[in-house]
Amino acid sequence: MTCPNGLSGQDGRVLVGSCNLSELTAWDLDIDANVQQWFPASAGGWAKAIAGPKSGSGSFTVAVSDEDTTQENFSEGDCVTLYLYHNTDGSVQHSGSAVISGVSTGADLSGPVQMMTYRFTTTGAWTHTGF
């Protein structure tokens, strides 16, 4: 029996510019088209649609670490170039410019590793490789 070839999240990574986020725990990206609908009489009660401009947003989460100095290189409002990888060889990736729109962090007094989540909004066209 042959095992399927899928992508495992365990190989994901994020680069901010050329800096690797070594303490990355997760990332996500949503790309949407501004779809407009209209309801012409000729469509027999069905809507028609056309895709307009695209936009995107997402986030990445890192374990807070004084050893990962890349985490300190950007904050909300900064424009960065992001490379979001699904796998280690980089053959499946998304990349483009983004504005850091927010940062979330906190403290859990029960002692687990503390996390920091960076939210971003895409700016300009993004490329998608390997899909």
N, C-alpha and C positions, 0 to 999 in steps of 0.2 A: 504494500500500500504506500502511496506517495503522499507526503504531507504537503498541504497547500503552501504556496509562497505568499505570505501576507507581510504587512508592515507592523512591526512591534513598536509601541511607544517608548520602550526602554532605550531605543537608539536615537531618540529625538535630541536636538540641541538647538541653541540660539546663539547667533553671533550678533553683537551690536557693533557695527563697523567691522573691524578685524578682531575684536575682543570676544573670546568665548566665555559664556556664562557657565563656569564650571560647577556651580551649585544649583543649576536648573532642575526643577522638579516637574514642570508642566508648561505647555504653551497651547494657545488656541488662536484661530484666525477665522473671521467671518467676512466673506466678500458678498456684497449684494448689488443688484442692479435696481435702480429706481424704476419699477415697472408701473406704467400708466395703463389703465383700462378705460374703454369706452363701450357703449352699448348701442350699436347701430341696429336699426330696424331690420336690415338685411341679414343679420346673424341668427335669426330664428330664436331669439331669447337668450343667446349665449353672448358672453362678453368677448371682446377682442382685446389684445394686449400688445404693447410694444415696450422693449427694454430701453431705458434711458441711461444716464450716467451711472457708473459704478462707484462704490465706496466700500470701505472696509474698516474693521476694528478687531481688536483682540487683546490678549494679555499674555504675560509670562510670569511664572512664579519661581522664586529662588529661595533657598535656605539661607538665612542671614549668616554671613561668615566674614570675619575680619581677614581671612585669607583670600577671598575673592574680591579684589579691589575694583573689578569692573563694575560691581554693583554701585559704587560711589561715583561713577563717571557721568551720570545723567539723572535728571529729575523732571518733574512735571513742567511742561512747556518746551522741553528740548526737542529738537528735530534730529532724528537718528536714522541710520540705515540699518534695517533688520534683515537677517537671513534666518529663516525658520526651516530647520531640516527635520525630515521624517526618519532619516537613516544616516549611518555613519559615513558613507561614501559621498553624500551630498547629491546623489542622483535624483532624489525626490525632495524638492524644496520650493519655498515661496520667498520672494525677496522684493524689497522696495523701501521707500522712505516713509517715515511715520513720525507723528508728534506724540510724545509721552503725555497722555491726557490725565493721568492720575496715578497715585501710589498708595497702596493699602498695606498697613502693617499693624501689629499689635503684640501683646504679650500674653502667654498662657502660663499661669503660675504653677500649673501642675508639672511643668518642666520639659515639654517636648521642644524639638527644634523650632525656632521661630521662623516664620515665613514672611516674605515681602512679595506683593503682587504689583506689577507694573501694567497699567492699561494703556493702550495706544490706539490712535486713529490714523489710518493710512492717508498719505498725501501723494497724489500723482499715481501713475500706472504701476502696478506690481506684476512681476513675472512669476510664472508657475512652471516648474520643470519636472518632468518625470510622470506626468499624469496623462 
